[in-house]
């Protein structure tokens, strides 16, 4: 191996970076799996679907354009279309056309979707607290917010910017 990638010198991770990187990789694999397991048991949905419902619940009129919902949940447009179709079949979301732009649609949280969130959110939040926040000091929580914000920024996906 030449040690060069795209004409740049390869910069390997140093010991301190590896000490941060390896636990981060483990976290990004294990945390979603743990959250998915619990949500599948409680509601038959993944954490990604939960995030879609929660983002809609937090939006004005419980409604977001499909593009905005995809951005907020870091989901590809095709994956979002499939997910919203599943949520529609379950009666938790509806889609409506945008009156100002025929190419856009809104995803809208239904009353049934809101009721589902109200039922499962307490256990979900308790699990998030147990897996993450109860293990951290207030200073670490602020540090986590700083790190996460630096990596993804407000509303950005990794790799943008």
C-alpha positions in Angstrom: 0.0 0.0 0.0 1.4 3.3 -1.0 0.1 5.3 1.9 -1.5 7.8 -0.5 -5.2 8.4 -1.1 -6.3 10.7 -3.8 -2.9 12.3 -3.9 -2.8 13.1 -0.1 -0.5 11.6 2.5 -2.4 9.1 4.7 -2.9 10.4 8.2 -3.5 7.5 10.5 -5.3 8.0 13.8 -3.1 8.6 16.7 -3.5 6.8 20.1 -5.8 9.4 21.5 -8.0 9.5 18.4 -8.3 5.7 18.4 -9.3 5.8 22.0 -12.2 8.1 21.0 -13.0 6.4 17.7 -13.3 2.8 18.7 -15.9 3.4 21.5 -17.8 5.8 19.1 -18.0 3.1 16.5 -19.3 0.6 19.1 -21.8 3.2 20.3 -23.2 4.0 16.8 -23.8 0.3 16.3 -25.1 -0.8 19.7 -27.3 2.2 20.7 -29.7 2.0 17.7 -29.9 -1.8 18.1 -30.9 -1.4 21.7 -33.5 1.3 20.9 -34.8 -0.7 18.0 -35.3 -3.8 20.2 -37.4 -2.0 22.7 -39.5 -0.1 20.2 -40.1 -3.3 18.2 -41.4 -5.0 21.3 -43.6 -2.0 22.3 -44.9 -0.8 19.0 -43.5 -2.9 16.2 -41.4 0.0 14.8 -37.8 0.9 14.5 -36.1 3.9 16.1 -36.0 5.5 12.7 -39.8 5.3 12.4 -40.1 6.6 16.0 -37.9 9.5 15.0 -40.1 10.3 12.0 -43.2 10.3 14.2 -41.5 12.4 16.9 -40.3 15.0 14.4 -43.8 15.2 13.0 -45.3 15.6 16.5 -42.9 18.5 17.2 -43.6 20.3 13.9 -46.3 23.0 13.6 -49.6 21.4 12.6 -47.8 18.0 13.1 -46.8 18.4 9.4 -43.5 18.5 7.5 -42.6 18.2 3.8 -41.2 14.9 2.9 -37.9 16.5 2.1 -37.7 18.2 5.5 -38.6 15.0 7.3 -35.9 13.1 5.3 -33.4 15.7 6.3 -34.4 15.7 10.0 -34.2 12.0 10.2 -31.1 11.5 8.0 -33.1 9.3 5.8 -32.8 9.0 2.0 -35.9 10.1 0.0 -36.6 6.6 -1.2 -36.2 5.1 2.3 -38.5 7.8 3.7 -41.1 7.2 1.0 -41.2 3.5 2.0 -41.3 4.3 5.7 -44.1 6.8 5.4 -46.1 4.3 3.3 -45.7 1.8 6.2 -46.7 4.4 8.8 -49.7 5.4 6.5 -50.9 1.7 6.4 -50.8 1.7 10.2 -52.9 4.8 10.3 -50.2 6.9 12.0 -49.3 9.3 9.2 -51.1 10.7 6.1 -49.7 12.4 3.1 -51.1 15.5 1.5 -50.1 17.4 -1.6 -48.5 20.8 -1.1 -50.8 23.5 -2.6 -47.8 25.7 -3.5 -45.6 23.1 -5.1 -47.1 20.1 -6.9 -43.8 18.2 -6.6 -43.9 18.3 -2.8 -45.9 16.4 -0.3 -46.5 16.8 3.4 -46.3 14.0 5.9 -48.9 14.6 8.6 -49.0 12.9 12.0 -52.6 11.6 12.6 -54.4 11.5 15.9 -53.7 7.8 16.1 -50.0 8.5 15.5 -50.0 11.1 18.3 -51.7 8.6 20.6 -49.1 6.0 19.8 -46.3 8.4 20.7 -48.0 9.4 23.9 -48.2 5.7 24.8 -44.6 4.7 23.9 -42.6 7.9 24.6 -42.3 7.5 28.4 -40.6 4.1 28.1 -38.5 5.3 25.2 -37.3 8.3 27.1 -36.6 6.2 30.2 -34.5 3.8 28.0 -32.6 6.8 26.5 -31.9 8.1 30.0 -30.7 4.7 31.2 -28.5 4.0 28.2 -27.0 7.5 27.8 -27.8 10.4 30.1 -27.9 8.6 33.5 -24.3 7.5 32.8 -23.0 11.0 32.2 -22.3 14.0 34.4 -23.9 17.4 33.4 -20.5 18.5 32.1 -20.3 15.3 29.9 -23.8 16.0 28.6 -22.7 19.5 27.5 -19.6 18.0 26.0 -21.7 15.4 24.1 -23.9 18.2 22.8 -20.8 20.1 21.6 -19.3 17.0 20.0 -22.5 15.9 18.3 -23.1 19.5 17.1 -19.6 19.7 15.7 -20.0 16.5 13.8 -23.5 16.9 12.3 -24.3 20.5 12.9 -27.9 21.8 13.2 -29.9 19.9 10.6 -26.9 18.8 8.5 -26.0 15.3 7.5 -22.5 13.9 7.8 -20.5 14.6 4.7 -22.3 17.9 3.9 -20.4 21.1 4.1 
